Amino acid sequence: MIKDFFIVTKFVLSFAVSLSALFAYIMAKGEIGLDMFLATFSVLLVAMGVSALNQVQEYKEDSKMERTKNRPIASGRMSPRTGTIIAAILILLSFALIYSLLGLTGINFFAFAFIWYNLMYTPLKKKSALAVVPGAILGVIPPAIGWLVAGHSLFELEFYTLAAFYFIWQVPHFWLLVMLFHGDYKDGGYPTAMRLFGEGTLQRLTYVWLNMTIFAGVFMVYTFNVYSMITIALISLLGIWAFVTSLQLLKKEFKLTDARAIFWKINAAFLGTIILLSIDEYIKHHV
């Protein structure tokens, strides 16, 4: 039952998402505090809650796909009602915690996340292969929470660049998954970018979006006024690595299975960039 709880709430993915609130807090404040951990935990709770509700909404489609057919609700090990109760409890707990940190502003952000993910994005992706673009807005909410809890305004150039980086990052991230699992998505009845654009065009579009993410990262590094030359050097190496990796998408001998290695490499590069900027901001405030 415990294992099914972690699966139905997509705990690993939800935890990864919540870390963007933690990093944003450090990038904004250059400090580590109790409220940072509370903000991160609140994001974890809401991410787990909306993920559980998403599996309730999509359990019939999940049961048709090899990758998801063994999920608790799709396989019948957990009832949709139980999934709904788990989702409701987690979402309500997240609302209570974020209210203690940000008041109604926090409630509004989490309510938007629930509405956008479960009531807009989830139905839309059954109708449009391009649902990932408006869905990418969800990637901006966790860092926004961390930024606000750190006592900063979202109307700051640094946050604009951070938000742009997270937003753009979501699209190539998802399209690489489409390359790997497009057959599964087809079986589940979802329209995909693979079917909309074709294999070659999707590879080129993903390459473009990856490089847009790299450029967004360059702009972000510039606006954060990096303190250490070592940080700049390491981030530059990560950017070069991400660019060289993206070039694989343009090779004639590219195979869809190659998308797996690209997926992990570019995510490691982009996450590494965020981590290095967070460390740099912390050091800058303690020297």
Secondary structure as GFF3:
##gff-version 3
##sequence-region A 1 287
A	DSSP	alpha_helix	2	8	.	.	.	ID=ss1
A	DSSP	alpha_helix	11	29	.	.	.	ID=ss2
A	DSSP	alpha_helix	34	57	.	.	.	ID=ss3
A	DSSP	alpha_helix	59	62	.	.	.	ID=ss4
A	DSSP	alpha_helix	72	75	.	.	.	ID=ss5
A	DSSP	alpha_helix	80	102	.	.	.	ID=ss6
A	DSSP	alpha_helix	104	114	.	.	.	ID=ss7
A	DSSP	pi_helix	115	121	.	.	.	ID=ss8
A	DSSP	alpha_helix	122	124	.	.	.	ID=ss9
A	DSSP	alpha_helix	132	135	.	.	.	ID=ss10
A	DSSP	three_ten_helix	136	140	.	.	.	ID=ss11
A	DSSP	alpha_helix	141	149	.	.	.	ID=ss12
A	DSSP	alpha_helix	157	187	.	.	.	ID=ss13
A	DSSP	alpha_helix	193	197	.	.	.	ID=ss14
A	DSSP	alpha_helix	199	223	.	.	.	ID=ss15
A	DSSP	alpha_helix	229	246	.	.	.	ID=ss16
A	DSSP	three_ten_helix	247	250	.	.	.	ID=ss17
A	DSSP	three_ten_helix	256	258	.	.	.	ID=ss18
A	DSSP	alpha_helix	259	284	.	.	.	ID=ss19
###
